[in-house]
């Protein structure tokens, strides 16, 4: 419809192939038509004629992955592979409890590690910036930090589970209602109760989190495997004090995401921008496997209490 309107022809005269609409010599990619199409009324599905099975090009056909050649040859570039002249590497010491903050830090031993260039405090903790990963890792291990663990210090899995169990007994919002539940359960011949619990789970992507940042006065470049580019662009701009259009995101291959690389606050990206901003140099901020399992964002814990009445 959008293409027909733009081309000045009937919708039936528009051909669709390979993500492009055409009529005679006139052509437009789907992306070019998206804004116009969004303003049009969605047609009644019953009025549409579907493509004949004989004309199917993809459905039911074997399809090769377009990323396979790069991956089996080693040419594929993941975030961890990003490297260029002058790039430093950072590891961040983060609080052992969510919401914790730094009370004080003794960084003398860390600064004495060969290859360590900077030790800087950022909102998420203390970053050790070095010539390479191993120096940054040894430097971070050498930090002596006194943490204020905050209001969540006494929180543990047992306390959370008890809270969930209490919440599961409370009435929630009703989306739809039919029948007389309370009366039916009271008169049931047999009542069966069960509890279903899924714990917090680390996403544990194969490639640990990482983000490379090159920040200048009027531009910011990010190299990272991400599932949420526009969010990362916006939040990086806020940290850098730039406009979103001044932030360029290079999306590398990501060694697994599962939602971990799609957090609403883009925690590993904003942290990397803070580090680069603090040291005025291009930096790749890397999370170790232990960092993400211990202090990353988890899949939600979930408890459901079920009561069933049988006749």
Secondary structure, 3 states (H helix, E strand, C coil): CHHHHHHCCCHHHCEEECCEEEECCEEEEHHHHHHHHHCCCCCCHHHCCCCCHHHCCCCCCCCCCCCHHHHHHCCCCEHHHCCCCCCEEEEEEECCCCCCEEEEEECHHHHCCCCEEEEEEECCEEEEEECCHHHHHHHHHCCEEEEECHHHCCCCHHHHHHHHHHHHCCCCCCCCCCCCHHHHHHCCCEEEEEEEEECCEECCCCCCCEEEEEECCCCEEEEECCCCHHHHHHHHHHHHCCCHHHEEEEECECCCCCCCCCCCCCHHHHHHHHHHHHHCCCEEEECCHHHHHHHCCEECCEEEEEEEEEC
